[in-house]
Amino acid sequence: MNKTIKIVAVSDLHPFPGNPFSVREDVELQESVRDYGVISPLVVCIRAEGGYEIISGQRRKAACEAASIDKIPVFVRELDDTAAIIALVDSNLHREHVLPSEKAHAYKMKLEAIKRQGERTDLGNTPTCGQPCHKSRDDVASGESGRQVQRYVRLTELIPQILKLVDEGKIAFSPAIEISYLGKEQQEMLFSVMETEKSAPSLAQAKKLKERN
């Protein structure tokens, strides 16, 4: 694995395109960075337009900006687009608080990258840029089955308003999976009813809605 460490300007760091993981304010991290600097370097890859794209370390960059720190240590990794996506997902799924929507979009993103990786004919049996050649959904997430990964991916079929309710814990995971099989218009109607009645369907109710679809 080709990886070097260097000090770069915070302004040269850019979000990775399509990164499903949001940056939430972390006061404790901001105070740590202000007092001790960035102890663990960010992981980045070279950006075609100049600068670097962040693979791991969005919160550390945000903490530097809050503390008016303009230089930051990074590990620069040489990755193609597919390997960069896999590295991005793998390095962020282990965060302490990952929303269901973040995990859903991350798994989908990684599965699509793995599929592209498998379709390439120039790889032979050699992993791309140090990344293992994954074979199935069972390889996508450590500790979760392929079936559970696919259930998370189903959440990406929810309209944003309902997916937000899942993140907020106002709709349980299993009913949300059943609702994801409804068409967009049906989901919008359901959301309107939930807003009016201030309640969410149970698993049994969600299954009935799916069966009627």
Beta strands, then each sheet from edge to edge (+ up, - down):
strand 1: 3-9
strand 2: 13-14
strand 3: 42-46
strand 4: 52-56
strand 5: 71-77
sheet 1: 1+ 5- 3- 4+ 2+
end
